[in-house]
Amino acid sequence: MTLRLYDTATRSVRDFVPREAGKVGVYLCGLTLQSPPHIGHLRSGVNYDVLRRWLLAAGYEVTFVRNLTDIDDKILVKAQEQGRPFWSIAYANEQLLANSYRALNVLPPTYEPRATGHIPEMHELIAKLIADGYAYPATDGSGDVYFDVASWPAYGSLSGASPDAMQSAGDAPDRGKRDPRDFALWKGVKSDEPADAYWPSPWGRGRPGWHIECSAMCWRYLGAEFDIHGGGLDLTFPHHENEIAQSQAAGLPFARYWVHHGLLGIGGTKMGKSLGNALDLAYVESLGVRPVELRYYYAAAHYRSLIDYSEEALRDAAVAYRRIEGFVLRAAERVGAGQLGELPAGFVAAMDDDLNTSAALAVLQGVLRDGNTALTDGDDVTVRTTLGAVRAMLDILGVDPLDPAWTGGGRADDLRGVVDSLIALALEQRAQARSRKDWAAADAVRDQLKQAGVVVEDTPQGPRWTIGEQD
């Protein structure tokens, strides 16, 4: 079965055929760095990481570009409010984002360009658009340059929006525009914004508009035409609509597939700092939910679905993952970790069907039941085969418990050693109570461990503990 992806531009699920056999170019609209990332932002990174892993598993050579918007109206507002350089705010949030992605086992991009590093490419695109009659410098002396929406008849094709029904673009004062719907390619210097947030240009000192940034970076790293452009569903209009218009008007065929992910909201509304409902990774961890469990929570839902966050649903996902993890650890203890096995045909079919992770996990659960039965029956051959298949499926989703991303690393290892020692001491106390037939004391130790999230299971080889709940 060929990979099929939902393409926003055609509003259909299409067979994925790359521009160049064996190679795939992907551009994901990254974060605007005005504030630290919240878990809604992080869903984007995980969703497209799963897509990337699936493409890699299919044997493609993947060039994955995820940009950073480090110059923007919102960042400049924060700079004024905080009395800090705009680049200082952007860099601090860039580091927080990188740390969060590492914590969630998101593969680093092939390239992660910053908008401020690509001003020359933006100037080249803008100059071509002006020369070809698709853009114009404002005549009010502002130094602004606008894209002429009326000059591009295909405008609105991605989002389905009718140009006649559109309101003002809202990204610059209307006074310099020929038409309120026109959007800014270049923004002239303003007296009430930071003095260092400008670059020289043929149209006067200024800075780029938001939309031209991505067109320039796509062009620089993926060429005139590339395979997949990704981003949140909320970017379809106006951001991605404007990217298509300015890029194709400049002679670039641009993206062949538009793959948008659903948003993560809370209480039926969009999650955001300005709304006061943004939750970050540290908050999730304060609930006792590990980053690997948050990643599983993201991956369990189809990438195009809306996730309405609730603590109960997050905890349910964590419990579900711990059951899977429990099998992997028990099986590895029994037969060794081994190698990643063969992916079941049902899992492959589900992933090829527009990355249907919920159906893929249903296949995983079926294999897991067979594995648990084999553990009970002492069927080590089946345990070994099942473990390899389960780990292979979890690896595609980025949540294999034996992946070094989850098992290794400095402070975490130190703490694991401390926890191991403390639990070993508690189990020794329990064993002593059992040896003197003090069943109440033995049960009390086990109950206290369970309250702390540690489950003790008595096996023929002795007690074994895991984090989470038993099946």
Salt bridges, closest charged atoms under 4 A:
ASP7 OD2 - ARG14 NH1 2.86
ASP15 OD1 - ARG4 NH1 2.56
GLU20 OE1 - ARG19 NH2 3.98
GLU20 OE2 - LYS23 NZ 3.64
ASP49 OD2 - ARG53 NE 2.75
ASP49 OD2 - ARG295 NH2 2.66
ASP73 OD2 - LYS187 NZ 2.92
ASP73 OD1 - ARG207 NH2 2.70
GLU94 OE1 - ARG114 NE 2.88
GLU112 OE2 - ARG66 NH2 3.11
GLU121 OE2 - ARG220 NE 3.53
ASP132 OD2 - LYS128 NZ 3.12
ASP140 OD2 - ARG175 NE 3.90
ASP164 OD1 - ARG181 NH1 3.98
ASP171 OD1 - LYS177 NZ 3.55
ASP174 OD1 - LYS177 NZ 3.69
ASP179 OD2 - ARG181 NH2 2.68
GLU193 OE2 - ARG207 NH2 3.11
GLU225 OE2 - ARG256 NH1 3.73
ASP227 OD1 - ARG256 NE 3.80
ASP234 OD2 - LYS270 NZ 3.03
GLU243 OE1 - HIS229 NE2 2.86
GLU243 OE2 - HIS239 NE2 3.13
GLU243 OE2 - HIS240 NE2 3.80
GLU293 OE2 - ARG290 NH2 2.64
GLU293 OE2 - ARG322 NE 2.68
GLU311 OE2 - ARG315 NE 3.03
GLU325 OE1 - ARG290 NH2 2.78
GLU333 OE2 - ARG464 NE 3.63
ASP354 OD2 - HIS302 NE2 3.55
ASP354 OD2 - ARG304 NH2 2.91
ASP380 OD1 - ARG334 NE 2.95
ASP400 OD2 - ARG391 NH2 2.87
ASP420 OD1 - ARG416 NE 3.20
ASP438 OD2 - ARG436 NE 3.90
GLU457 OE1 - ARG464 NH2 2.49
ASP458 OD2 - ARG430 NH2 2.99
ASP458 OD2 - ARG446 NH1 3.64
ASP471 OD1 - ARG323 NE 3.60
